[in-house]
Amino acid sequence: MNKITFFINGSACMFFTLMAIYFLRQRGESNLKETLGKVLAFWAFLFWKDLPLMTETFHRSEFFKILFMSVDMWAVVSCAFYVIELLRPHSLSLKRILLHIIPYLSFTLLYAITGNYFVFILNGIWAAAYSGFIIFYLSREIRLYNRMLQNNYSNLEYIDIKWLRTATGLLFCCLCIWLYACYRVSWIGDAIYYCSAILLWGVICYYSDRQKAIDLQEDTYANSSEEMPEKNSYTFIPQLKYMLEEKCIFQNSGLTIMELSKMLGTNRTYLSDYLNNNLNTNFYDFINSYRIEHAERILSDPCLNLTVEEIAERSGFNSISTFRRAFEKKHHCTPLQYKKQYQNFPQKSLQTD
């Protein structure tokens, strides 16, 4: 059975090593991919270091087992670095990194020097508390991040982070499996842990590779330099209606609130305040409502026989999946079903008459 564990461990070593190389080679594209590459390299180290434990010499040493488990606890803080870079780009400073690392480093060094098992227990308590804080931070920041996206972008393809909730659940399961494998040592527990780690980071790597970087400094959180608008003084409203109804600027799939505010000669905060407080909507839903109405006009025109992809493109959606989700959310049917219902309605009315 030890051979099976050895094989799966070796597979995990190769997976994390190759993924680390893949993302580090793309480090010039974004800080997120560079951070992910470094985190994957650290996880690769965690799995490579487990190989000596499978030898007879290290397998019998309780000291090295506990020391290596102390190092394993560093995995949580490495995950935190990735999450921080994802949710708050460019905010990882050396000072912040040290604040996260020093407690883990201190506990590990203290155990290596003293060999006191109580130090390992304290390390575990700290790791559990830290993990709870990270999960709380994630739940809060994901909400803020998604709200920020909806208030600033009309297209969320490849920039939203809904997938992070799935990754968080997988991380929680992975940690639970690791704890079980630590206190109930068996080849099955180790094998399941290695497989869960590969699954977790496979999901993260897949979505991170498609994730587009956005400039939070310019477009989102940095609004302190903008003056807050005076209530009931939205002089740009006529121009806004003209730009949307006559110029059809919603057909630009990459339209952002910053670009629209520049077209209107106002600032982002002013326009956002109008949408949020007067129309009770956000920028994403506001623009997509015009896109859906445009798609409805195309679908109801018997002279136009366009594919769903062509309708989505003409309406300003950058993908069929996004168009279908938005359309089904409003009409509870697919675009083609809507078209058939609309075309059949007049015929039924004539038959009744």
Order of alpha helices (4+ residues) and beta strands (2+ residues): alpha-alpha-alpha-alpha-alpha-alpha-alpha-alpha-alpha-alpha-alpha-alpha-alpha-alpha-alpha-alpha-alpha
